[in-house]
Amino acid sequence: MILAACAVAGSARADLIYFRGGGAIQAPVAIRGDSLVIDLAGEEYVFAPEDVRARIPGFLPADAWLGRARASGTTSRFASAWWALENGLTDEAAAEIRAIHQAAPEHEPTARMAAMTARLAPGCIDPEIPGFRGALRVPFETARGPHVLLLHQHAEAEAAARVALLERVVAGYYLTFAGAGIDLKVPTRRLVFAWFADRADYLAFLKSQEAGAFVSTRGYYHPTWNAVVFHDGRAAESDVQEREVIAARRGELTRLQAVLDRLPPGGRARLTFVDEPARVVGKEDGAALIARWEREIRRRELLLADRRVAMDDGIAAHETVHLLVAASDLQPRPGAFPLWLQEGLAMQFEVVRAGRWAGIGRVHDIRLTDWRNMNPPPPLEPLIRDRGFGRGYQRDPYAQAWALVYFLRARRSGQFVTFLDLLRNPSPAADDRGGAPTSHFDVFRRAFGSDLDVLEREWHVFLREAATPLEKHDPDGPQNPRESTSRR
């Protein structure tokens, strides 16, 4: 299935950055004098060359697209457009699809996708949501895109960025399935989202809706209201704790600066350091030390911000897919898809890199770590029987579902399409005498074959060889680029 170094002074691109103090990040980097400036979510973080153990440039899809867009011939151009779609460049992909269709109208995948862009172009009208607003119990501002209505409690710029993200996910979803030959219903009314600033208000809403099983999540698709709710990651407990640690380090830094300021020129003082042995430091040496500590604090702040953006935007994309699966009739009736497929498909849209949605079916920095933490690798059959699902969020079953859908789309794409078709268009009862309908498990075996042991081994080998860009290119060998953390 088609679903599935040095930089010139003043220039910027997405590099892979590996810090000496620990951690790594993929983010836009600029060289400014002797400093490396990392831009993430509109905020700059400045580092010295000695803060970085390795820097590998060239990992910004928008830059790579400039070369791919020069492809010639229908097949090559379509492959480039699909690459753009899978890497989150939905506007670029749609523009190229329209151009290819104009030049080669007989090319069927392009024709389907061009038709879908035309169907999405008019946008939508607002739905009537007074009941939903009342259920939220707290006031919200409103932001809109062609297909999205966002109720929010954030600054206008943040709301606009979230709307842009949701619109890219919507376009990516519809173009992906159009390219695969699956015709879906497009919305006529804007899709509804509510973005809480305070986690406590989010939890209060879940409990009022008898959705208490999902209090450990950061986002939730409400099937009755046909809306998505999520809260800002800055209100998450893990983020609050890390900010408290950073604040304590800044307080210590301020106290040390005050000591150095009181020293006369050439003076020396015995100082007690955070996570370092006490020693005597001179006024001039102390200034350099303070600067290094300031950059170390900024490193922690950067890695925290990177994780928060990845979590927040990934969760928003995940829940958007749940909403779209229902609204587009991909799942034509409740229960048509097994739970592992519903969650696994949504997780294919979660990946965020360099502070930007990374597209569809990328290797997942966080889910891959969660998968590796299961040793030995889990068996296949319990997963496809939906064991572990239906009781709120559970990390391991979700990681397994991501891993299975990721594998099936990459290595068994034709059979994956067949599986979706069989689920969406089930055969009648087992026989004309009123036998039981075919189970999801049986449909899976019809699509992928009855020898699950072979499929399981192939699945495990595929995941064993999977690696994120930060892992694949680390000069010092594979490293875990992000702390294993629950996505939802």
C-alpha positions in Angstrom: 0.0 0.0 0.0 1.2 3.5 -0.8 0.5 4.6 2.8 2.9 3.6 4.2 29.7 19.3 8.8 29.7 22.6 8.6 27.2 25.3 7.6 27.8 28.6 5.9 27.7 31.5 8.4 24.2 32.7 8.8 22.6 29.7 7.1 20.1 27.4 8.7 19.1 23.8 8.3 17.9 20.8 10.3 20.9 19.1 11.8 21.3 16.1 14.0 22.9 17.5 17.2 24.5 15.3 19.9 25.3 17.0 23.2 28.3 16.3 25.3 26.2 16.6 28.4 23.8 14.0 27.2 20.7 14.0 24.9 20.4 14.6 21.2 18.0 16.6 19.0 17.0 17.0 15.4 16.3 20.7 14.9 17.1 23.7 12.6 20.5 25.1 13.4 22.2 28.4 12.4 25.8 29.4 12.7 26.1 32.8 14.3 29.7 33.9 14.8 31.3 31.2 17.0 27.9 30.0 18.3 25.4 27.3 17.3 21.8 28.6 17.4 19.0 26.1 17.6 15.5 27.3 16.8 12.7 25.2 18.2 9.1 26.4 18.2 10.1 30.0 17.6 12.6 30.1 20.5 16.4 30.3 20.1 18.9 28.3 22.2 22.6 29.3 21.9 25.5 26.9 22.4 29.3 26.9 22.0 30.9 24.3 19.7 32.4 22.5 22.8 28.9 21.8 24.0 28.3 19.5 21.1 30.1 16.2 20.5 28.7 15.7 16.9 26.7 17.7 14.4 25.4 16.1 11.2 23.7 18.5 8.8 21.1 17.8 6.1 17.9 16.5 7.7 15.2 19.1 6.9 12.6 17.7 4.5 11.8 21.2 3.1 15.4 21.5 1.9 15.5 18.0 0.5 12.3 18.7 -1.4 14.0 21.4 -3.4 16.1 18.7 -5.0 13.4 16.2 -5.4 11.0 18.7 -7.0 13.3 18.7 -10.1 12.4 15.1 -10.9 11.2 14.5 -14.5 8.8 11.8 -15.8 5.5 10.9 -14.3 6.8 8.0 -12.2 9.7 9.9 -10.7 7.5 13.0 -10.1 4.9 10.9 -8.4 7.5 9.2 -6.2 8.8 12.6 -5.2 5.3 13.9 -4.4 4.6 10.8 -2.3 7.9 11.3 -0.5 6.8 14.9 0.3 3.5 13.6 1.6 5.1 11.0 3.8 7.4 13.6 5.2 4.7 16.0 6.2 5.0 18.4 3.3 1.3 18.2 2.4 1.1 21.6 0.6 4.1 20.7 -1.6 2.8 17.2 -2.3 -0.7 18.6 -3.3 0.8 21.2 -5.6 3.0 18.6 -7.3 0.1 16.2 -7.6 -2.0 18.8 -9.4 0.9 19.5 -11.7 1.5 15.9 -12.5 -2.3 15.3 -13.2 -2.4 18.2 -15.6 0.6 16.8 -17.5 -0.5 13.1 -17.3 -4.2 12.9 -16.6 -4.2 9.1 -17.4 -2.0 8.4 -14.3 -4.6 6.8 -12.0 -3.1 7.4 -8.5 -2.4 11.0 -9.3 -5.9 11.4 -10.8 -7.5 10.1 -7.5 -5.3 12.4 -5.4 -5.9 15.4 -7.6 -9.6 14.8 -7.3 -9.3 14.6 -3.5 -7.5 17.9 -3.4 -10.3 19.4 -5.4 -12.9 18.0 -3.0 -11.1 19.4 0.0 -10.5 22.8 -1.5 -13.9 24.4 -0.7 -13.4 24.0 3.0 -16.2 23.6 5.5 -18.8 25.5 7.5 -18.9 25.7 11.3 -20.9 23.0 13.1 -23.4 23.8 15.8 -21.6 23.1 19.1 -23.3 24.9 22.0 -23.8 21.6 23.8 -20.1 20.7 23.5 -19.0 24.2 24.7 -21.3 23.8 27.7 -19.8 20.4 28.5 -16.3 21.9 28.5 -17.3 24.1 31.5 -14.6 26.7 31.0 -14.3 29.6 28.4 -12.4 29.2 25.1 -11.3 31.4 22.3 -11.9 30.2 18.7 -9.5 29.7 15.8 -10.4 28.3 12.3 -8.8 26.6 9.3 -10.6 25.4 6.2 -11.5 22.1 7.9 -10.7 22.7 11.5 -12.5 24.6 14.4 -10.2 24.9 17.4 -11.4 26.0 20.8 -8.4 27.1 22.7 -7.0 28.9 25.8 -3.7 30.0 24.2 -2.0 32.9 22.5 -3.2 33.6 18.9 0.2 32.5 17.4 0.1 29.2 19.3 -3.5 28.6 18.2 -2.6 29.4 14.6 0.3 26.9 14.7 -1.9 24.2 16.1 -4.6 24.8 13.4 -1.9 24.6 10.7 -0.7 21.3 12.2 -4.2 19.9 12.2 -4.9 21.0 8.6 -1.7 19.2 7.5 -2.8 16.0 9.2 -6.2 16.2 7.6 -4.7 16.8 4.1 -2.2 14.0 4.6 -4.8 11.6 5.8 -7.1 12.1 2.8 -4.3 12.2 0.2 -2.8 9.0 1.6 -5.9 7.0 1.3 -6.8 8.5 -2.1 -3.5 7.4 -3.4 -4.1 3.9 -2.1 -7.4 3.7 -4.0 -9.7 4.1 -0.9 -12.4 6.7 -1.6 -13.4 8.5 1.6 -16.1 10.9 2.6 -14.9 14.5 3.0 -16.3 16.7 5.8 -18.8 19.4 5.1 -18.6 20.9 8.6 -15.3 21.8 10.4 -13.8 19.1 12.7 -14.0 20.2 16.3 -11.1 20.4 18.8 -10.7 21.8 22.3 -7.2 22.6 23.6 -7.1 23.0 27.4 -4.3 25.1 29.0 -4.9 23.4 32.4 -4.6 19.7 32.8 -7.1 19.9 35.7 -9.8 21.2 33.4 -9.1 18.4 30.9 -9.4 15.8 33.7 -12.6 17.4 35.0 -14.1 17.1 31.5 -13.1 13.5 31.1 -14.7 12.6 34.5 -17.8 14.5 33.7 -18.1 12.4 30.5 -17.6 9.1 32.3 -14.2 8.7 30.5 -12.2 8.4 33.7 -10.3 5.4 32.3 -8.4 8.0 30.1 -7.2 10.3 32.9 -3.6 9.2 32.2 -3.8 10.5 28.6 -3.0 13.9 27.2 -5.6 13.7 24.4 -9.0 11.9 23.8 -11.4 11.5 20.9 -14.9 11.8 22.2 -17.1 9.7 19.9 -20.4 11.1 21.2 -19.5 14.7 20.8 -17.5 13.8 17.6 -14.7 16.0 18.9 -11.1 15.8 20.2 -9.9 17.3 23.5 -6.3 17.6 24.6 -4.4 19.6 27.1 -1.1 21.5 26.9 1.9 19.4 27.6 3.4 22.1 29.9 0.7 21.1 32.4 1.8 17.5 32.4 3.3 16.2 35.7 6.6 15.1 34.2 7.1 18.5 32.5 6.3 20.4 35.7 8.8 18.3 37.6 11.6 18.9 35.1 10.9 22.6 35.1 11.2 22.6 38.9 14.6 21.0 38.6 15.7 23.6 36.0 14.4 26.4 38.2 16.4 25.1 41.2 19.5 25.0 39.0 18.9 28.6 37.9 18.6 29.6 41.5 21.9 28.0 42.3 23.4 29.8 39.3 22.1 33.1 40.5 23.6 32.6 43.9 27.0 31.7 42.4 26.9 34.7 40.2 26.3 36.9 43.3 29.3 35.4 45.0 31.5 36.1 42.0 30.2 39.7 41.7 31.3 40.4 45.2 34.9 39.3 44.6 37.5 41.9 43.8 39.6 41.6 40.6 41.8 38.6 40.9 39.9 37.4 43.9 39.1 33.7 44.6 36.3 31.9 46.5 35.5 28.4 47.5 32.3 27.4 45.8 29.9 24.5 46.1 28.7 23.4 42.7 25.6 21.6 41.5 26.5 18.0 40.6 30.2 18.9 40.8 32.8 18.8 43.6 33.5 22.1 45.5 36.6 23.9 44.5 38.3 27.3 44.6 37.3 29.5 41.6 38.8 32.8 40.6 36.6 35.8 39.5 37.7 35.5 35.9 37.5 31.7 35.7 34.1 31.9 37.4 32.7 34.0 34.6 33.5 31.3 32.1 32.1 28.7 34.4 28.9 30.6 34.8 28.5 30.9 31.0 29.0 27.1 30.6 26.4 26.4 33.3 24.0 28.8 31.6 24.4 26.8 28.4 23.9 23.6 30.3 20.6 24.8 31.7 19.5 25.8 28.2 20.4 22.3 27.0 18.0 20.9 29.5 15.3 23.5 28.6 15.8 22.7 24.9 15.5 18.9 25.4 12.4 19.5 27.5 10.8 21.8 24.9 11.7 19.3 22.1 9.9 16.5 24.0 6.9 18.6 24.8 6.4 19.7 21.2 6.8 16.1 20.0 4.3 14.9 22.6 1.8 17.7 22.1 1.8 17.7 18.4 2.0 14.0 18.1 -1.0 13.5 20.4 -3.0 16.1 18.5 -2.2 14.3 15.2 -3.1 10.9 16.8 -6.5 12.0 18.0 -7.2 13.8 14.7 -6.8 10.5 12.9 -9.3 8.8 15.3 -11.8 11.6 14.5 -11.1 11.3 10.7 -11.5 7.5 10.7 -15.0 8.0 11.9 -15.9 11.2 10.0 -14.6 9.9 6.7 -16.2 6.4 7.0 -12.9 4.7 6.7 -14.3 2.6 9.5 -17.9 2.4 8.2 -19.5 1.3 11.5 -18.4 1.1 15.1 -16.3 -2.0 15.8 -15.5 -2.7 12.2 -11.8 -2.4 13.0 -10.0 -4.2 15.8 -8.7 -1.8 18.5 -5.0 -2.5 17.8 -5.6 -1.4 14.2 -7.4 1.8 15.2 -4.6 2.8 17.6 -1.8 1.5 15.4 -3.0 3.5 12.4 -3.4 6.7 14.5 0.2 6.3 15.7 1.5 6.3 12.2 0.7 10.0 12.1 2.3 10.9 15.5 6.0 11.5 14.7 7.3 15.1 15.2 10.9 16.0 14.4 12.7 19.4 14.3 9.6 20.9 15.9 7.5 20.0 13.0 5.0 17.2 12.1 7.1 14.6 10.3 4.4 13.0 8.2 3.1 9.5 7.9 4.7 6.2 8.7 8.1 7.4 10.0 10.0 5.3 12.5 8.8 6.5 15.9 11.4 7.9 18.3 9.2 7.2 21.4 7.2 4.1 20.4 10.3 2.4 19.2 11.9 2.8 22.6 8.8 1.5 24.3 8.9 -1.5 21.9 12.6 -2.3 22.8 11.7 -2.2 26.5 9.7 -5.3 25.9 12.1 -8.2 26.1 11.6 -10.7 24.7 9.5 -9.2 21.8 5.8 -9.8 22.3 4.0 -12.6 20.4 1.7 -11.7 17.5 -1.5 -13.6 18.2 -2.6 -11.9 21.5 -2.2 -8.5 19.9 -4.3 -9.3 16.9 -6.9 -10.7 19.3 -7.0 -7.2 21.0 -5.6 -8.4 24.3 -4.5 -5.5 26.5 -6.9 -3.0 24.9 -10.2 -1.5 26.1 -9.0 -0.5 29.6 -7.7 3.0 28.9 -4.1 3.7 27.9 -1.6 0.9 28.3 2.0 1.7 27.1 3.0 -1.8 25.9 -0.1 -2.8 23.9 0.1 0.6 22.2 3.7 0.2 21.3 2.9 -3.2 19.9 0.1 -1.8 17.8 2.3 0.9 16.4 5.0 -1.6 15.6 2.7 -4.0 13.8 1.0 -1.4 11.6 4.4 0.2 10.9 5.7 -3.2 9.8 2.6 -4.3 7.8 2.5 -1.0 5.8 6.2 -1.2 5.1 6.6 -4.9 4.3 3.1 -6.3 3.5 1.5 -3.3 1.9 -0.7 -5.1 -0.6 -2.0 -7.5 2.0 -2.6 -4.6 4.4 -4.9 -3.0 1.8 -6.7 -6.3 1.4 -7.1 -6.5 5.2 -8.7 -3.0 5.3 -11.0 -3.9 2.4 -12.1 -7.1 4.1 -12.9 -5.2 7.3 -14.7 -2.4 5.5 -16.7 -4.8 3.3 -17.3 -8.0 5.3 -18.8 -11.1 3.8 -22.2 -12.1 5.1 -22.5 -14.6 7.9 -20.3 -17.7 7.7 -23.0 -19.6 5.8 -26.5 -19.2 4.6 -27.9 -20.9 7.7 -27.1 -18.0 10.0 -23.5 -18.7 11.1 -21.5 -16.2 13.2 -19.9 -13.3 11.3 -16.2 -13.6 10.6 -14.0 -12.4 13.5 -11.2 -9.8 13.2 -8.7 -12.6 13.9 -10.1 -14.7 11.0 -10.1 -11.7 8.7 -6.4 -11.0 9.6 -5.5 -14.6 8.6 -7.4 -14.3 5.4 -5.4 -11.2 4.5 -1.9 -12.3 5.7 -2.1 -16.0 5.7 -2.6 -18.6 8.4 1.1 -19.1 9.2 1.4 -16.5 12.0 4.7 -17.8 13.2 6.4 -16.8 9.9 4.8 -13.3 10.1 5.7 -12.9 13.7 9.4 -13.7 13.0 9.5 -11.3 10.1 7.8 -8.6 12.3 10.4 -9.0 15.0 13.4 -8.9 12.6 12.0 -5.8 10.9 11.7 -3.9 14.3 15.1 -5.1 15.5 16.6 -3.4 12.5 14.5 -0.2 12.8 16.4 3.0 13.9 15.6 6.7 14.1 17.7 9.2 12.2 19.4 10.2 15.5 20.3 6.6 16.2 21.3 5.7 12.7 23.8 8.5 12.2 25.2 8.8 15.7 29.0 8.6 15.3 29.4 7.0 18.7 26.9 4.2 18.0 23.1 3.8 18.7 21.8 6.0 21.4 18.3 6.6 22.7 17.4 10.1 21.5 14.4 10.6 23.8 13.4 9.4 27.1 10.7 6.7 26.9 7.5 8.4 27.7 3.8 7.7 27.3 2.5 9.4 24.1 -1.1 9.8 25.1 
